[in-house]
Amino acid sequence: MYPFVYKNPVKIIFGENSIRKIGSEIPATARVLMLYGGGSIKSNGIYRQVVDALSKHSLYEFGGIEANPDYDTLMKAVELVKQEKIDFLLAVGGGSVLDGTKFIAAASTFSGNNPWDILENNAPVTTAIPLGSILTLPATGSEMNSFAVISRRSIKQKLAFGSPLVYPVFSVLDPMVMKSLPKKQRANGVVDAYIHVLEQYLTFPNQAAIQDGWAEGILRTLHSYGQRYVNEPFNYDVASNIMWAATSALNGIIGVGVPHDWATHGIGHEITALFGLDHGETLAIVMPGMMRVMLSEKEDKLKQYAQNVLQIPAHQFNIDLTIDGMESFFHVLGVKTRLSDYQIGSNHIPHIIENLSKGSDIKLGEKGKVTREKVQAILEDRV
């Protein structure tokens, strides 16, 4: 196990009716900007709960943050923050709203000329407006980490940044908010959490028994509850387990002291940037190809995954059976697993690779061995 330092300052407020508690978590004198997406929080009652909980605060709002939050939209929110002298941000939504809010928090106090530099040139984040979150769609783990992914549709880019300054001060996890989620969003959320775990687990053995056991436990939980969550009527206990599994998948704890991959995410981001697929959809496409093409690098952990998660006996291991086990789970959720399912053909692969490389060599994965040629093979496997 590698040496590590782990600190997670996010206060988690979990359970039914937790939204009403946020008033005591935000300074009474704060000028609060509530940020949300397409407006579903107004039809499912969450908006009213927030307004009631913050009735004694100065509350402003900004809606319309897209799935895969767009830089140009977020910069409009930055303008509002400066105009109204906002000093606390409240994200009410899923990972896209949370990610967008993190960028707004950093961009609003950025000392450089162009906040895009935070994403494109890794410009340091030295200050940020404090933020809290109310999670409405479990998937990304953004409610308990310090990372965000932002799109810029005008130039077909999707880039990430991270800073300890954009950890949420608190995050509310009320499983009741999941009751009104569309089936597609529920399914994508399960896949997203599942692949988050694999990116930190499916590398090579590193004598990290606690991390491996926790990762496998999250994966088994997603298998056990995922189909019921997506395909059956709402059940509070099922939703609770899915919500906490998605948060635990990317709050840092299973990733300490172990190698990480994240090549599937890197490739998936470019598919989203170019073709507009949902994040979870791209991950379900790329990961099976990653497992097949990188078998020689990942074989030990693939065998462990097959045995401990998919219940495939060690003596029966083969890569096709392992991939089939994972894909079958995704298909039961209603998530497709091939580029051709979305009318993306072999002729599109060079464009994906070029967008990924940005004119440089490609060296992704836990050992930097996911090269241009490997990406080509992974994508060809998924047509």
C-alpha positions in Angstrom: 0.0 0.0 0.0 1.3 3.4 -0.9 1.7 6.1 1.8 -1.2 8.6 1.9 -2.8 11.5 3.6 -6.5 11.5 3.8 -8.7 14.4 4.9 -12.4 14.9 4.0 -14.0 17.9 5.6 -17.5 17.4 4.2 -20.3 17.2 6.8 -22.8 14.6 5.6 -26.4 15.1 6.7 -28.2 11.9 5.8 -31.8 10.8 6.0 -35.4 11.8 5.4 -36.3 15.4 6.0 -32.7 16.5 6.2 -33.2 19.5 4.0 -34.9 21.4 6.8 -31.6 21.4 8.7 -29.6 23.5 6.3 -30.6 26.8 7.9 -28.3 26.1 10.8 -25.4 25.1 8.6 -25.2 28.4 6.7 -24.1 31.6 8.4 -27.2 33.7 9.2 -25.7 36.8 7.6 -24.8 35.0 4.4 -26.0 36.1 1.0 -26.9 32.7 -0.5 -27.1 31.8 -4.2 -29.1 28.6 -4.8 -28.1 26.9 -8.0 -30.1 24.2 -9.8 -30.7 22.6 -13.2 -33.7 22.3 -15.4 -36.3 23.2 -12.7 -37.5 19.7 -11.6 -36.8 20.8 -8.0 -39.8 23.1 -8.4 -42.2 20.3 -9.3 -41.0 17.7 -6.9 -41.1 19.9 -3.8 -37.4 20.2 -3.1 -37.3 23.9 -4.1 -40.0 24.8 -1.5 -38.2 22.8 1.2 -35.0 24.8 0.5 -36.8 28.2 0.5 -38.6 27.4 3.7 -35.4 26.2 5.4 -33.7 29.5 4.4 -36.5 31.8 5.1 -34.3 33.9 7.4 -31.5 34.2 4.9 -30.9 36.5 1.9 -31.6 34.0 -0.9 -31.0 34.4 -4.6 -31.2 31.8 -7.3 -29.8 30.7 -10.6 -31.3 27.9 -12.7 -30.6 26.3 -16.0 -27.3 24.5 -15.3 -27.1 21.7 -17.9 -26.2 18.1 -17.6 -22.5 18.3 -18.3 -22.4 21.9 -17.1 -21.4 24.4 -19.7 -18.7 27.0 -19.1 -20.7 29.8 -20.8 -23.7 29.2 -18.6 -21.6 29.0 -15.4 -19.9 32.3 -16.3 -23.4 34.0 -16.2 -23.7 32.7 -12.7 -20.3 34.1 -11.9 -21.5 37.5 -13.0 -24.5 37.2 -10.7 -22.3 36.3 -7.8 -20.2 39.4 -8.3 -23.2 41.6 -8.9 -25.1 40.6 -5.8 -22.0 40.1 -3.6 -22.9 36.5 -2.9 -20.8 34.8 -0.2 -22.3 31.3 0.0 -23.3 29.0 -2.8 -25.9 26.2 -2.4 -26.0 23.5 -5.1 -29.4 21.7 -5.3 -29.1 19.0 -7.9 -27.0 16.1 -9.2 -23.4 15.9 -10.1 -23.6 18.4 -12.9 -25.1 21.1 -10.7 -22.5 20.3 -8.0 -19.6 20.4 -10.4 -20.8 23.6 -11.9 -21.2 25.2 -8.5 -17.6 24.2 -7.6 -16.4 26.0 -10.7 -18.5 29.1 -10.0 -17.0 29.1 -6.4 -13.5 29.1 -7.8 -14.1 31.3 -10.9 -15.9 34.0 -8.9 -12.7 34.9 -6.9 -10.2 33.9 -9.6 -7.4 36.5 -9.9 -6.4 35.7 -13.5 -7.9 37.2 -16.6 -9.6 34.1 -17.9 -11.2 31.5 -15.6 -11.0 28.9 -18.3 -7.4 28.7 -17.4 -8.4 26.8 -14.3 -9.5 24.0 -16.5 -7.3 24.3 -19.6 -4.0 25.3 -18.0 -4.4 24.1 -14.4 -4.2 27.6 -13.1 -4.1 27.4 -9.3 -7.3 28.0 -7.3 -6.2 30.1 -4.3 -9.6 31.3 -3.1 -13.2 30.1 -3.5 -16.6 31.0 -2.2 -17.8 28.4 0.4 -20.5 26.1 -0.8 -23.0 23.5 0.4 -25.0 20.9 -1.5 -28.3 19.1 -1.5 -28.0 16.0 -3.6 -30.9 15.1 -5.8 -29.3 12.5 -8.1 -26.8 10.0 -6.7 -24.1 9.3 -9.2 -20.9 11.3 -9.2 -19.8 11.5 -5.6 -19.3 15.2 -6.2 -21.1 15.9 -2.9 -18.2 14.6 -0.9 -15.1 15.3 -3.0 -13.1 18.3 -4.3 -13.3 17.6 -8.1 -15.4 18.9 -11.0 -15.8 18.3 -14.7 -16.9 21.2 -16.9 -17.9 21.2 -20.6 -17.4 24.0 -23.1 -19.7 23.1 -26.0 -18.6 26.0 -28.2 -15.2 24.4 -28.6 -16.3 20.8 -27.9 -14.1 20.4 -24.8 -14.7 18.7 -21.5 -12.1 19.2 -18.8 -11.6 18.6 -15.0 -10.2 20.5 -12.1 -9.8 19.9 -8.4 -9.0 21.9 -5.3 -9.4 21.4 -1.6 -11.1 24.8 -1.5 -14.2 23.5 -3.3 -15.1 20.7 -1.0 -18.7 21.3 0.1 -19.0 22.6 3.7 -21.9 20.2 4.0 -24.0 17.9 1.8 -27.5 16.8 2.5 -28.4 13.3 1.4 -32.2 12.7 1.7 -33.1 9.4 -0.1 -36.7 10.7 -0.5 -35.5 13.0 -3.3 -34.9 10.0 -5.5 -38.5 9.1 -5.6 -39.3 11.3 -8.6 -36.2 10.6 -10.7 -36.7 9.3 -14.2 -35.6 5.7 -14.9 -32.8 6.8 -17.3 -31.2 9.0 -14.6 -31.4 6.3 -12.0 -29.7 3.8 -14.4 -27.0 6.2 -15.4 -26.3 7.0 -11.8 -25.8 3.4 -10.9 -23.4 2.9 -13.8 -21.5 6.1 -13.0 -20.9 4.9 -9.4 -20.0 1.4 -10.5 -17.3 2.7 -12.9 -16.0 5.1 -10.3 -15.2 2.1 -8.1 -13.6 0.2 -11.0 -11.3 3.1 -11.9 -9.8 2.9 -8.4 -9.9 -0.9 -8.0 -9.3 -2.5 -11.4 -5.6 -1.8 -11.7 -3.0 -4.1 -10.1 -2.7 -5.7 -6.6 -1.2 -3.2 -4.0 -1.7 -5.0 -0.7 -4.6 -2.8 0.2 -7.1 -5.3 1.7 -9.3 -2.6 3.3 -9.7 -0.6 0.1 -10.3 -3.7 -2.0 -12.9 -5.0 0.4 -14.7 -1.7 0.6 -14.6 -1.4 -3.2 -16.0 -4.8 -3.7 -18.7 -4.2 -1.1 -19.8 -1.1 -3.0 -19.9 -3.0 -6.2 -21.9 -5.9 -4.6 -24.3 -3.3 -3.1 -24.9 -1.8 -6.6 -25.6 -5.3 -8.0 -27.9 -6.2 -5.1 -29.9 -3.0 -5.1 -29.4 -1.5 -8.6 -32.0 -3.4 -10.5 -34.6 -2.8 -7.8 -33.8 0.9 -7.7 -34.1 1.3 -11.4 -36.9 -1.1 -12.4 -39.1 -1.3 -9.3 -41.3 1.2 -7.5 -39.5 3.4 -5.0 -38.3 1.8 -1.8 -36.6 4.0 0.8 -34.2 1.4 2.0 -33.1 0.5 -1.5 -32.7 4.2 -2.3 -30.7 4.8 0.9 -28.2 2.0 0.0 -27.8 3.3 -3.6 -27.3 6.9 -2.4 -24.6 6.0 0.1 -22.9 3.6 -2.3 -22.6 6.4 -5.0 -21.2 8.8 -2.4 -18.8 6.2 -1.1 -17.6 5.3 -4.6 -15.9 8.7 -5.0 -15.3 10.3 -1.6 -11.7 9.3 -1.6 -11.7 6.5 0.9 -11.4 3.6 -1.4 -8.7 5.4 -3.5 -6.2 6.1 -0.8 -2.9 4.1 -1.0 -3.8 2.4 -4.3 -3.1 3.0 -8.0 -5.8 4.7 -10.1 -6.8 4.3 -13.7 -9.3 6.9 -15.0 -8.6 6.2 -18.7 -12.2 5.1 -19.2 -13.4 8.5 -17.9 -10.9 10.3 -20.1 -12.1 8.6 -23.2 -15.8 8.8 -22.2 -15.5 12.6 -21.7 -14.5 13.0 -25.3 -17.5 10.9 -26.5 -19.7 13.2 -24.5 -18.0 16.3 -25.8 -18.4 15.2 -29.4 -21.7 13.3 -29.4 -23.6 14.5 -26.3 -24.1 11.1 -24.7 -24.7 11.1 -21.0 -21.6 10.5 -18.8 -22.9 7.1 -17.5 -23.6 6.0 -21.1 -20.1 6.6 -22.2 -18.6 4.7 -19.2 -20.8 1.7 -19.9 -19.4 1.7 -23.5 -15.7 2.2 -22.8 -15.1 0.0 -19.7 -15.8 -3.4 -21.3 -13.3 -2.6 -24.1 -10.8 -1.3 -21.5 -11.0 -4.6 -19.7 -10.4 -6.7 -22.8 -7.6 -4.6 -24.4 -5.8 -4.1 -21.1 -6.2 -7.6 -19.8 -2.5 -8.3 -19.5 -2.1 -5.2 -17.2 -5.2 -5.9 -15.1 -5.5 -9.7 -15.1 -4.9 -10.2 -11.4 -7.6 -7.7 -10.4 -10.0 -8.8 -13.1 -9.8 -12.3 -11.6 -10.4 -10.9 -8.1 -13.4 -8.8 -9.4 -14.8 -11.8 -11.2 -14.6 -14.0 -8.1 -15.6 -11.5 -5.4 -18.2 -9.4 -7.2 -19.6 -11.5 -10.1 -19.2 -14.8 -8.2 -17.3 -16.5 -11.0 -15.1 -19.3 -9.5 -11.4 -18.6 -10.0 -10.9 -21.8 -12.1 -13.6 -20.6 -14.5 -12.2 -17.1 -15.1 -12.0 -15.8 -18.7 -12.3 -12.3 -19.9 -15.4 -12.8 -22.0 -17.4 -14.3 -19.1 -16.3 -11.4 -16.9 -17.2 -8.7 -19.4 -20.5 -10.5 -20.1 -21.3 -10.4 -16.3 -20.8 -6.7 -16.1 -22.6 -5.9 -19.4 -25.5 -8.0 -18.4 -25.9 -6.0 -15.3 -25.8 -2.7 -17.3 -28.4 -4.1 -19.8 -30.8 -5.1 -17.0 -30.6 -1.4 -16.0 -31.4 -0.4 -19.5 -28.0 1.0 -20.4 -26.5 0.2 -23.7 -22.8 -0.8 -24.1 -21.7 -0.2 -27.6 -20.9 2.9 -29.8 -23.1 1.4 -32.5 -26.1 1.6 -30.2 -25.8 5.3 -30.5 -25.1 5.4 -34.3 -21.4 6.1 -33.7 -19.3 4.1 -36.1 -15.6 3.3 -36.8 -15.3 6.4 -38.9 -15.8 8.5 -35.8 -12.9 6.9 -33.8 -10.1 9.1 -35.3 -12.0 12.2 -34.2 -12.5 10.9 -30.7 -8.8 10.1 -30.4 -7.7 13.4 -31.8 -9.9 15.2 -29.3 -8.4 13.1 -26.5 -4.8 13.7 -27.5 -5.1 17.4 -28.3 -2.0 17.0 -30.4 0.1 15.2 -27.8 1.0 11.6 -27.0 -1.7 9.6 -25.1 -0.5 7.9 -22.0 -3.4 7.1 -19.8 -4.1 4.5 -17.1 -2.4 3.4 -13.9 0.9 2.8 -15.7 0.5 5.2 -18.6 0.1 2.3 -21.0 -3.2 3.2 -22.5 -1.6 4.7 -25.6 -3.2 6.0 -28.8 -3.0 2.5 -30.3 -4.7 1.0 -27.2 -7.5 3.7 -27.3 -8.0 2.8 -31.0 -8.4 -0.9 -30.1 -10.7 -0.2 -27.1 -13.0 1.9 -29.3 -13.0 -0.6 -32.2 -14.0 -3.3 -29.7 -17.1 -1.2 -28.8 -18.4 -0.5 -32.3 
